[in-house]
Amino acid sequence: MDLQELLESLISLPSIVIAYYDDLYGYPWGRMRLTGSLCLGFAFWLAILSLLFNHA
């Protein structure tokens, strides 16, 4: 696997994940669930970093 194929697979990864959620939960609900999961994950790690830096 050369660099070009690796870059193409990395670029197509988000669309593969979106297609997986669409197939699993249906069109509008899959994307809403994916967006909610990403937001909750971001908020979780932001809260962890905030706690670490505020009490350090």
Secondary structure as the mmCIF struct_conf table of DSSP 4:
data_model
#
loop_
_struct_conf.conf_type_id
_struct_conf.id
_struct_conf.beg_label_comp_id
_struct_conf.beg_label_asym_id
_struct_conf.beg_label_seq_id
_struct_conf.end_label_comp_id
_struct_conf.end_label_asym_id
_struct_conf.end_label_seq_id
HELX_RH_AL_P HELX_RH_AL_P1 LEU A 3 TYR A 25
HELX_RH_AL_P HELX_RH_AL_P2 TYR A 27 ASN A 54
#
